[in-house]
Amino acid sequence: MLRGIPFEEKKRQIVELARALIDGRIHAIEGSQRLCGLFHELDDPACRELHKPFIAIASETDHLPLGEFRGFCAPEFLRKADSEIEEYLAVKGPSIVEACRRVVTALAS
């Protein structure tokens, strides 16, 4: 069990989050950061290759204001951050979706 959640349930959460990201129901960067955390909690050596892209995304984007944190930011900072987010997703968006597809293929049962 992982922090009170059984292993298979944690894998199900990862798959559902990856599907939500693929379908556009969750922001690609925010979803990737959450996937990184879930994979870390899963701590399954068999999933390390699936985890790696999300580690990179989280590292590259941890300074960007997302979700509720945007409410604490000045408008000028948000304009600059939004521009950076847009540029990042223009370059990395397709590879994020592809990484999520690999997750679903590998972990969905």
Sine and cosine of phi, psi and omega as CSV:
sin_phi,cos_phi,sin_psi,cos_psi,sin_omega,cos_omega
0.00,0.00,0.55,-0.84,-0.03,-1.00
-0.89,-0.45,0.95,-0.32,0.00,-1.00
0.72,0.69,0.71,0.70,0.05,-1.00
1.00,0.10,-0.04,1.00,-0.01,-1.00
-0.92,-0.40,0.82,-0.58,0.01,-1.00
-0.85,0.52,0.48,-0.88,-0.04,-1.00
-0.78,0.62,-0.77,0.64,-0.04,-1.00
-0.90,0.43,-0.58,0.82,0.04,-1.00
-0.92,0.39,-0.63,0.78,0.04,-1.00
-0.89,0.45,-0.68,0.74,0.05,-1.00
-0.89,0.46,-0.64,0.77,0.03,-1.00
-0.88,0.47,-0.66,0.75,0.03,-1.00
-0.89,0.46,-0.65,0.76,0.02,-1.00
-0.89,0.46,-0.72,0.69,-0.01,-1.00
-0.89,0.45,-0.70,0.71,-0.01,-1.00
-0.90,0.43,-0.64,0.77,0.04,-1.00
-0.92,0.39,-0.66,0.75,0.04,-1.00
-0.88,0.47,-0.66,0.75,0.04,-1.00
-0.90,0.44,-0.66,0.75,0.02,-1.00
-0.89,0.46,-0.62,0.79,0.03,-1.00
-0.92,0.38,-0.71,0.70,0.03,-1.00
-0.85,0.53,-0.69,0.73,-0.05,-1.00
-0.98,0.20,-0.10,1.00,0.00,-1.00
0.98,0.18,0.29,0.96,0.02,-1.00
-0.99,0.12,-0.17,0.98,0.05,-1.00
-0.65,-0.76,0.55,-0.83,0.01,-1.00
-0.86,0.51,0.70,-0.72,-0.10,-0.99
-0.86,0.51,-0.67,0.74,-0.03,-1.00
-0.96,0.29,-0.73,0.68,0.00,-1.00
-0.88,0.48,-0.67,0.74,0.04,-1.00
-0.90,0.44,-0.64,0.77,0.03,-1.00
-0.90,0.43,-0.65,0.76,0.03,-1.00
-0.90,0.43,-0.65,0.76,0.04,-1.00
-0.92,0.39,-0.64,0.77,0.05,-1.00
-0.88,0.48,-0.64,0.77,0.03,-1.00
-0.84,0.54,-0.72,0.69,0.01,-1.00
-0.90,0.43,-0.67,0.74,0.01,-1.00
-0.91,0.42,-0.67,0.74,0.05,-1.00
-0.89,0.45,-0.62,0.79,0.03,-1.00
-0.88,0.48,-0.69,0.72,0.03,-1.00
-0.91,0.41,-0.59,0.80,0.00,-1.00
-0.90,0.44,-0.66,0.75,0.07,-1.00
0.74,0.67,0.76,0.65,0.01,-1.00
-0.97,-0.26,0.90,-0.43,0.01,-1.00
-0.80,0.59,-0.51,0.86,0.00,-1.00
-0.93,0.37,-0.29,0.96,-0.04,-1.00
-0.97,-0.24,0.11,0.99,-0.08,-1.00
-0.87,0.50,-0.66,0.75,0.01,-1.00
-0.92,0.40,-0.57,0.82,0.06,-1.00
-0.93,0.36,-0.53,0.85,-0.06,-1.00
-0.96,0.27,-0.57,0.82,-0.15,-0.99
-0.80,0.60,-0.72,0.69,-0.01,-1.00
-0.87,0.49,-0.55,0.83,-0.05,-1.00
-0.97,0.22,-0.47,0.88,0.14,-0.99
-0.89,0.45,-0.72,0.70,-0.01,-1.00
-0.89,0.45,-0.71,0.70,-0.01,-1.00
-0.89,0.46,-0.72,0.70,0.01,-1.00
-0.87,0.49,-0.66,0.75,0.00,-1.00
-0.91,0.40,-0.65,0.76,-0.04,-1.00
-0.96,0.27,-0.33,0.95,-0.14,-0.99
-0.84,-0.55,0.12,0.99,-0.11,-0.99
-0.92,0.40,-0.23,0.97,0.01,-1.00
-1.00,-0.01,-0.12,0.99,-0.07,-1.00
-1.00,0.06,0.70,-0.72,0.00,-1.00
-0.98,0.21,0.85,-0.53,0.01,-1.00
-0.77,-0.64,0.38,-0.92,0.10,-1.00
0.84,0.55,-0.70,-0.72,-0.08,-1.00
-0.90,0.43,-0.39,0.92,-0.04,-1.00
-0.94,0.35,-0.34,0.94,0.01,-1.00
-0.88,0.47,-0.48,0.88,-0.01,-1.00
-0.92,0.40,-0.27,0.96,-0.01,-1.00
-0.99,-0.13,0.06,1.00,-0.12,-0.99
-0.96,-0.28,0.53,-0.85,0.07,-1.00
-0.94,0.34,0.53,-0.85,-0.01,-1.00
-0.83,0.56,-0.66,0.75,-0.01,-1.00
-0.90,0.43,-0.66,0.75,0.05,-1.00
-0.89,0.46,-0.67,0.75,0.00,-1.00
-0.89,0.45,-0.62,0.78,0.03,-1.00
-0.88,0.48,-0.70,0.71,0.01,-1.00
-0.92,0.40,-0.69,0.73,0.00,-1.00
-0.91,0.43,-0.66,0.75,0.01,-1.00
-0.89,0.46,-0.61,0.79,0.06,-1.00
-0.90,0.45,-0.69,0.73,0.02,-1.00
-0.91,0.42,-0.65,0.76,0.03,-1.00
-0.88,0.47,-0.71,0.70,0.00,-1.00
-0.87,0.49,-0.71,0.71,0.02,-1.00
-0.90,0.44,-0.69,0.72,-0.01,-1.00
-0.87,0.49,-0.73,0.68,-0.04,-1.00
-0.94,0.35,-0.49,0.87,0.06,-1.00
-0.89,0.46,-0.59,0.81,-0.01,-1.00
-1.00,0.05,-0.74,0.67,-0.16,-0.99
-0.99,-0.12,-0.26,0.97,-0.08,-1.00
-0.77,0.64,-0.78,0.63,0.00,-1.00
-0.87,0.49,-0.60,0.80,0.00,-1.00
-0.95,0.30,-0.48,0.88,0.08,-1.00
-0.91,0.41,-0.73,0.68,0.01,-1.00
-0.89,0.46,-0.66,0.75,0.02,-1.00
-0.89,0.45,-0.65,0.76,0.05,-1.00
-0.88,0.47,-0.62,0.78,0.04,-1.00
-0.92,0.39,-0.62,0.79,0.05,-1.00
-0.89,0.46,-0.63,0.78,0.04,-1.00
-0.89,0.45,-0.64,0.77,0.02,-1.00
-0.88,0.48,-0.76,0.65,-0.02,-1.00
-0.88,0.48,-0.71,0.71,0.00,-1.00
-0.88,0.48,-0.67,0.74,-0.07,-1.00
-0.97,0.24,-0.57,0.82,-0.19,-0.98
-0.95,-0.32,-0.33,0.94,-0.02,-1.00
-0.94,0.33,0.68,-0.73,0.00,-1.00
-0.88,-0.47,0.00,0.00,0.00,0.00
